[in-house]
């Protein structure tokens, strides 16, 4: 799925063009807004979507005339090294480079005086470090960081339609996606029916090797993240929060497998609600008052994504990042904005 999405996105980037904009044109002068490239750009790529996130950085950078240096996660270096190998067949030497290394490599890139822009995807803590490092040379920075995305389910939804979609989005890729549902708020009128339907659907979700057919929940990607996710399970057990569906750590399988887990109406200040697990454990809470649930949904320092399951989606920013990726706004982030004044008469 990731490779299909990456190819599709790359094709869309290839069809986009940042054009000059005429701001003013009269008998006296013409003012044109142009968008020349920044120069050398660096993309720091995470382990959860190593190909797609790399494409989202190199595509706009190259299409706007920049060169790109990719640094893959040390957990998934070969995916982006392969991209670099393929790119070497197409681009002139040096246009697309891939440098693989551990965490010590990152500061060398973010502080390098000849790199003009850094685009980082990863955790909030590391994003802050990247921002601080880039400030030493006043680099342009785009940060796409973590989230704790809420979903608000209203009492007028069709459960047969909504429950499969919400459950799938919540557990896709073992919930190792920055912008997926991490907290679910369900109107109290339909809470019991929703929970029953969600548990029934989640029980039929296939957990296993990603190369097997119909697998939705694969393994946790690495041992470090696996241990972090287990901390949430330990906290739930210690706090004695109620399970609607108790997931299992599959110790008899090769890999870090955990089956989907649903926590039934935990407190708002519980770890599983406040923090992003980045693993297949999802809290579901009741709501009755619209203003109250909006406050609860927004009561977080992150704001990467959010959804209301009735008709209208919404979203925000906060600690979830700086700048934009994708679309024309994302393309222009790899450009300098420059105004050209063309005088038609000698002053």
C-alpha positions in Angstrom: 0.0 0.0 0.0 2.8 2.5 0.9 4.5 2.0 -2.5 1.3 2.5 -4.4 0.6 5.7 -2.5 4.2 6.9 -3.0 4.0 6.4 -6.7 0.6 8.2 -6.9 1.9 11.1 -4.9 5.1 11.4 -7.0 3.0 11.5 -10.1 0.9 14.3 -8.6 4.1 16.3 -7.7 5.4 15.8 -11.2 2.2 17.5 -12.6 2.5 20.5 -10.3 4.3 23.8 -11.1 5.0 26.9 -9.1 4.3 29.7 -11.4 5.2 33.4 -11.3 2.4 35.6 -10.1 1.7 39.1 -11.5 0.9 41.3 -8.5 0.5 44.6 -10.3 0.6 45.6 -14.0 -0.1 49.2 -15.1 1.4 51.8 -17.4 4.1 52.6 -14.9 5.4 49.2 -13.8 4.9 45.5 -13.5 5.5 43.6 -10.2 6.0 39.9 -10.5 6.2 37.5 -7.6 8.7 34.8 -8.4 9.7 31.6 -6.5 13.3 30.6 -7.1 14.7 27.5 -5.3 16.2 27.7 -1.9 19.2 25.5 -2.8 20.3 22.4 -0.9 17.5 20.8 1.2 17.6 18.0 3.7 14.7 15.6 4.5 14.9 13.6 7.7 12.6 10.6 7.3 10.9 8.5 10.1 10.6 4.7 10.3 6.8 4.3 10.1 6.3 5.4 6.5 9.9 5.6 5.2 9.1 5.7 1.5 6.0 7.9 1.4 7.4 10.5 3.7 10.6 10.6 1.7 8.6 11.2 -1.5 6.7 14.0 0.2 10.0 15.7 0.8 12.0 15.0 -2.3 9.1 15.5 -4.8 8.4 19.1 -4.0 12.1 19.9 -3.5 13.2 18.6 -6.8 10.2 20.0 -8.7 11.1 23.5 -7.5 14.7 23.2 -8.6 16.4 22.3 -5.4 18.8 19.4 -4.6 17.8 17.0 -1.8 19.7 15.0 0.8 17.6 12.4 2.5 18.5 11.0 5.9 16.5 7.8 6.6 15.7 6.5 10.1 18.4 4.0 11.3 15.5 1.5 11.8 14.6 1.6 8.0 17.7 2.7 6.0 17.3 0.4 3.0 14.0 1.8 1.8 15.4 5.2 1.2 18.8 4.0 0.1 16.9 2.1 -2.7 15.1 5.4 -3.6 18.6 7.0 -3.9 19.7 4.1 -6.1 16.7 4.6 -8.4 17.2 8.4 -8.4 20.8 8.0 -9.5 19.6 6.4 -12.7 17.5 9.5 -13.5 19.0 12.6 -12.0 22.5 14.2 -12.5 25.0 13.4 -9.8 24.4 15.1 -6.5 20.8 16.1 -7.2 19.4 13.4 -4.9 21.6 11.9 -2.2 20.8 9.6 0.7 23.0 9.5 3.8 22.4 6.7 6.2 23.5 6.9 9.8 22.5 6.9 13.5 21.3 9.8 15.5 24.7 11.5 15.5 24.3 12.2 11.8 21.2 14.4 12.3 23.0 17.4 13.9 25.7 17.4 11.3 23.0 18.0 8.7 20.8 20.4 10.6 23.8 22.6 11.6 25.6 22.4 8.3 26.1 25.9 6.9 25.5 24.9 3.2 22.1 23.3 3.8 19.3 25.8 3.3 16.2 24.0 4.5 15.4 21.0 6.7 12.2 19.1 6.5 11.8 16.8 9.5 9.1 14.2 10.3 9.2 12.6 13.8 8.5 13.1 17.4 7.8 16.4 19.1 10.9 16.1 21.4 13.2 15.5 18.4 11.4 18.2 16.4 12.3 20.8 19.1 15.9 19.7 18.9 15.9 20.0 15.1 14.4 23.5 15.4 17.0 24.6 17.9 19.9 23.1 15.8 18.6 24.8 12.6 18.4 28.2 14.4 22.1 28.4 14.6 22.3 29.0 10.8 18.7 30.4 10.4 17.6 27.6 8.1 14.1 27.3 6.7 12.4 24.5 8.7 9.3 22.4 8.1 8.3 20.1 11.0 5.7 17.4 10.8 5.4 16.0 14.4 3.3 13.8 16.5 -0.4 14.1 17.2 -3.1 12.8 19.5 -6.0 13.0 17.1 -9.5 13.0 18.5 -12.6 11.7 16.7 -16.0 13.0 17.9 -18.9 10.7 17.0 -22.4 12.3 17.0 -25.6 10.5 17.8 -27.0 10.7 14.3 -24.4 8.5 12.6 -25.1 5.3 10.8 -23.1 2.8 12.9 -22.9 0.2 10.1 -21.0 2.8 8.0 -19.0 4.7 10.6 -17.8 1.9 12.9 -15.7 0.0 10.3 -14.1 3.2 9.1 -13.2 4.5 12.5 -11.9 1.2 13.7 -9.8 0.7 10.6 -8.3 4.1 10.7 -7.6 3.7 14.5 -5.6 0.5 14.1 -4.2 0.8 10.6 -0.4 0.0 10.5 -0.7 -0.9 14.2 -1.6 2.8 14.9 1.9 3.8 13.9 0.8 6.8 11.9 1.1 10.4 13.0 -2.4 11.4 11.8 -4.8 8.6 12.7 -7.5 8.4 15.3 -6.0 8.1 18.8 -9.0 9.1 21.0 -12.6 8.5 20.3 -15.5 10.5 21.9 -18.9 8.9 21.4 -22.3 10.4 22.2 -23.7 8.8 25.3 -27.0 7.9 23.4 -25.2 5.5 21.1 -22.1 4.7 23.2 -23.1 1.1 24.1 -24.1 0.2 20.6 -21.0 1.9 19.2 -18.8 0.0 21.6 -20.4 -3.3 20.9 -20.0 -2.8 17.1 -16.4 -1.6 17.4 -15.4 -4.6 19.5 -17.0 -7.0 17.2 -15.3 -5.4 14.2 -11.9 -5.2 15.9 -12.0 -8.9 16.9 -12.0 -9.8 13.2 -9.0 -7.6 12.4 -6.2 -9.8 11.2 -2.9 -9.3 13.0 0.2 -10.7 11.3 3.0 -10.4 8.7 2.4 -7.4 6.4 3.1 -9.6 3.4 0.2 -11.9 4.3 -3.2 -11.1 2.7 -5.8 -9.0 4.6 -3.4 -8.1 7.4 -4.3 -4.7 8.9 -2.3 -4.8 12.1 1.4 -5.7 11.6 4.1 -5.7 14.2 5.4 -2.7 16.1 8.3 -1.6 14.0 11.2 -1.8 16.5 12.1 -2.8 20.0 12.3 0.8 21.3 8.7 1.5 20.2 7.6 -1.9 21.5 8.8 -1.1 25.0 7.1 2.3 24.9 3.8 0.8 23.9 4.0 -1.8 26.6 4.3 1.0 29.1 0.7 2.0 28.2 -0.5 -1.5 28.8 1.3 -1.6 32.1 -0.3 1.8 33.1 -3.8 0.5 32.1 -3.3 -2.6 34.3 -2.0 -0.6 37.2 -4.8 1.9 37.0 -7.4 -0.9 36.5 -9.1 0.8 33.6 -11.8 -1.3 32.0 -11.1 -3.1 28.8 -13.8 -3.3 26.1 -11.3 -5.5 24.2 -8.2 -6.7 25.8 -5.3 -7.0 23.4 -2.6 -9.6 23.6 1.2 -9.4 23.4 1.9 -12.3 21.0 5.2 -13.5 22.5 5.1 -16.8 20.5 5.5 -15.0 17.2 8.7 -13.7 15.7 8.3 -9.9 15.8 6.7 -7.3 18.1 3.1 -8.2 17.7 0.2 -6.8 19.8 -3.4 -7.3 18.9 -5.9 -4.4 19.0 -6.9 -3.0 22.4 -9.9 -0.8 23.3 -10.2 0.9 26.7 -13.7 1.6 27.9 -14.3 5.2 29.1 -11.0 6.0 31.0 -10.5 9.3 32.7 -9.4 12.3 30.7 -6.2 12.6 32.6 -5.2 8.9 32.1 -2.0 8.2 30.2 -3.8 6.4 27.4 -5.9 9.6 26.7 -3.3 12.3 27.3 -0.3 10.7 25.4 0.1 9.3 22.0 0.7 5.5 22.2 1.8 5.0 18.6 0.6 1.4 19.0 -2.8 -0.5 18.8 -4.4 0.8 22.0 -7.3 3.2 21.7 -9.5 4.8 24.4 -13.2 5.4 23.8 -15.0 8.0 26.0 -18.6 9.2 26.4 -19.9 12.7 25.8 -23.2 14.5 26.1 -22.5 18.3 25.8 -21.2 19.6 22.5 -19.1 22.5 24.0 -17.6 20.1 26.6 -16.5 17.5 24.1 -14.9 20.1 21.8 -13.0 21.4 24.8 -11.9 17.8 25.7 -10.9 17.1 22.2 -8.8 20.3 21.9 -7.3 20.0 25.4 -3.9 18.9 24.1 -0.7 20.5 23.0 -0.9 18.7 19.6 -3.1 19.5 16.7 -2.2 17.4 13.7 -5.6 16.1 12.8 -9.2 15.7 14.1 -12.5 14.6 12.8 -16.2 14.9 13.6 -18.2 11.9 12.4 -21.4 13.4 11.2 -20.7 15.7 8.2 -17.8 18.2 8.7 -14.1 17.5 9.3 -11.7 20.0 11.1 -8.1 20.3 12.0 -5.3 22.4 13.6 -1.6 22.8 14.3 -0.3 23.6 17.8 2.7 21.4 18.8 2.2 19.1 15.8 4.4 21.0 13.5 5.6 24.2 11.7 5.0 24.9 8.1 3.2 22.8 5.5 3.8 19.8 3.3 2.2 18.8 0.0 0.0 20.9 -2.2 1.0 24.2 -3.7 1.7 25.6 -0.2 4.2 22.8 0.4 5.8 23.3 -2.9 6.4 27.0 -2.2 8.0 26.2 1.1 11.0 25.0 -1.0 11.2 28.4 -2.7 12.3 31.9 -1.9 9.5 34.4 -2.4 11.0 37.3 -4.5 9.4 40.4 -6.0 10.6 41.8 -9.3 9.7 45.4 -10.1 9.9 46.2 -13.8 9.7 49.9 -14.5 8.2 50.7 -17.9 9.3 54.4 -17.7 12.5 55.9 -16.6 12.0 57.5 -13.2 
